[in-house]
């Protein structure tokens, strides 16, 4: 994925952004959940679209890696959720803040990528169902289509990096999920696309999680990241087990993938519970 080869400057910027996505104007608390008295800002909803797109991409790869029709159904559910997140952004009743116009413009770019991603998924599914195996070119095209959403999101985040207020405890928890969901998507893209770069990017983002969380732990000693760190370690261990069997056998071990998916499902459930206010 082109987007994964981030420069040092962009990586630093992304760390700042992910720790501040939910920070603007909100009081600092010791709770990783949203305080119902906190105002809502448009950047919350913009971020939710990007995160949902990552989840959607992962489920599409799950289908062609497992040949489990339930995963194809889940992909369609997740794509619907992505479009619902866009609709929520467009009708959000939020407290006005700086850079709202940039987020609105950025969402227009994101929206343009959705039909391309949907078409690429159908092409990947069709060739898989016809040939009984993954067409690597189709998988790469789907990966690139999903990347375009993240490209547009990154461009918007980098344009809004000024005048950020200190992050809340919730924002610091949220920053960990960003790197985990990205690493998970890349972990699934690796065997689907047969591109070793995807594995390298996945491991890099697992490492970025460690960097970001260590920074938070050093600065906010009254906050705990132990549950999220345990989830990260279990997921990374599961991904590396899947990588090892794939590299040994030339195909994904279904048991390894299933074990990983159980861990991912829990993480996604936890993430959505933390963000449920955005869909209420």
RAGI-V414454 format. One record per residue. RES is the residue in one letter. PHI is phi in radians with two decimals (none if undefined). Layout:
RES_PHI / RES_PHI
//
This chain:
X_none / X_-1.08 / X_-1.13 / X_-1.30 / X_-1.49 / X_-1.38 / X_-1.24 / X_-1.03 / X_-1.07 / X_-1.18 / X_-1.06 / X_-1.09 / X_-1.09 / X_-1.14 / X_-1.06 / X_-1.09 / X_-1.19 / X_-1.22 / X_-1.51 / X_-2.21 / X_-0.94 / X_-1.84 / X_-1.59 / X_-1.03 / X_1.33 / X_-1.72 / X_-1.25 / X_-1.33 / X_-2.38 / X_-1.66 / X_-1.75 / X_-1.42 / X_-1.82 / X_-1.27 / X_-1.34 / X_-1.12 / X_-1.50 / X_-1.24 / X_-1.23 / X_-1.71 / X_-2.20 / X_-1.09 / X_-1.08 / X_-1.01 / X_-1.27 / X_-1.10 / X_-1.06 / X_-1.06 / X_-1.17 / X_-1.08 / X_-1.12 / X_-1.15 / X_-1.09 / X_-1.12 / X_-1.10 / X_-1.08 / X_-1.07 / X_-1.06 / X_-1.22 / X_-1.13 / X_-1.15 / X_-0.97 / X_-1.07 / X_-1.31 / X_-1.43 / X_-1.89 / X_1.00 / X_-1.80 / X_-1.06 / X_-1.11 / X_-1.26 / X_-1.15 / X_-1.06 / X_-1.15 / X_-1.00 / X_-1.10 / X_-1.11 / X_-1.23 / X_-1.13 / X_-1.06 / X_-1.16 / X_-1.11 / X_-1.17 / X_-1.17 / X_-1.15 / X_-1.15 / X_-1.09 / X_-1.11 / X_-1.05 / X_-1.23 / X_-1.94 / X_-1.07 / X_-1.71 / X_-2.11 / X_-1.35 / X_-1.04 / X_-2.67 / X_-1.06 / X_1.36 / X_-0.99 / X_-1.12 / X_-1.20 / X_-1.16 / X_-1.12 / X_-1.13 / X_-1.10 / X_-1.14 / X_-1.07 / X_-1.18 / X_-1.07 / X_-1.06 / X_-1.13 / X_-1.46 / X_-1.11 / X_-1.05 / X_-1.14 / X_-1.12 / X_-1.13 / X_-1.12 / X_-1.14 / X_-1.11 / X_-1.10 / X_-1.12 / X_-1.10 / X_-1.13 / X_-1.10 / X_-1.17 / X_-1.10 / X_-1.24 / X_-1.34 / X_-1.67 / X_1.34 / X_-2.69 / X_-1.29 / X_-1.47 / X_-1.06 / X_-1.11 / X_-1.17 / X_-1.14 / X_-1.15 / X_-1.14 / X_-1.16 / X_-1.03 / X_-1.14 / X_-1.11 / X_-1.15 / X_-1.04 / X_-1.04 / X_-1.14 / X_-1.27 / X_-0.99 / X_-1.10 / X_-1.15 / X_-1.06 / X_-1.04 / X_-1.21 / X_-1.06 / X_-1.17 / X_-1.43 / X_-2.15 / X_-1.52 / X_-1.73 / X_0.99 / X_-1.53 / X_-1.40 / X_-0.99 / X_-1.26 / X_-1.54 / X_-1.04 / X_-1.05 / X_-1.10 / X_-1.20 / X_-1.12 / X_-1.03 / X_-1.09 / X_-1.13 / X_-1.08 / X_-0.97 / X_-1.27 / X_-1.19 / X_-1.12 / X_-1.17 / X_-1.11 / X_-1.13 / X_-1.05 / X_-1.19 / X_-1.09 / X_-1.35 / X_-1.17 / X_-0.98 / X_-1.24 / X_-1.25 / X_-1.74 / X_0.98 / X_-1.98 / X_-1.07 / X_-1.06 / X_-1.12 / X_-1.09 / X_-1.05 / X_-1.21 / X_-1.06 / X_-1.14 / X_-1.11 / X_-1.31 / X_-1.05 / X_-1.18 / X_-1.12 / X_-1.00 / X_-1.04 / X_-1.10 / X_-1.15 / X_-1.17 / X_-1.07 / X_-1.11 / X_-1.12 / X_-1.12 / X_-1.26 / X_-1.61 / X_-2.33 / X_-1.22 / X_-1.54 / X_-1.85 / X_-1.96 / X_-2.07 / X_-1.09 / X_-1.09 / X_-1.19 / X_-1.12 / X_-1.14 / X_-1.06 / X_-1.05 / X_-1.12 / X_-1.10 / X_-1.19 / X_-1.12 / X_-1.06 / X_-1.14 / X_-1.13 / X_-1.17 / X_-1.14 / X_-1.13 / X_-1.03 / X_-1.11 / X_-1.21 / X_-1.11 / X_-1.24 / X_-1.37 / X_-1.75 / X_1.42 / X_-2.68 / X_-1.30 / X_-1.35 / X_-1.09 / X_-1.19 / X_-1.10 / X_-1.15 / X_-1.10 / X_-1.06 / X_-1.14 / X_-1.13 / X_-1.05 / X_-1.20 / X_-1.15 / X_-1.05 / X_-1.12 / X_-1.07 / X_-1.12 / X_-1.07 / X_-1.10 / X_-1.08 / X_-1.20 / X_-1.08 / X_-1.18 / X_-1.91 / X_-1.11 / X_-1.04 / X_-1.24 / X_-1.89 / X_-1.48
//
